Amino acid sequence: MANLGKWYDPISERWIVPRETHLEATPSHESENHVLELQRTIEVQRIWRALVDSCARD
């Protein structure tokens, strides 16, 4: 990632200094939880669509 340093904003008429960005490694258990939550969300959406489709047929 390139460090742009500070730059001048003519609208606010001030110098902008970017915040320091720290790249933190995501622990594996957090990424596993994210994957499980994503799978759960997809399954809930699939069930909801099936329910809506079955009600629309009646």
Secondary structure, DSSP 8 states (H G I E B T S, - for coil): ------EEETTTTEEE-----------HHHHHHHHHHHHHHHHHHHHHHHHHHHHHH-
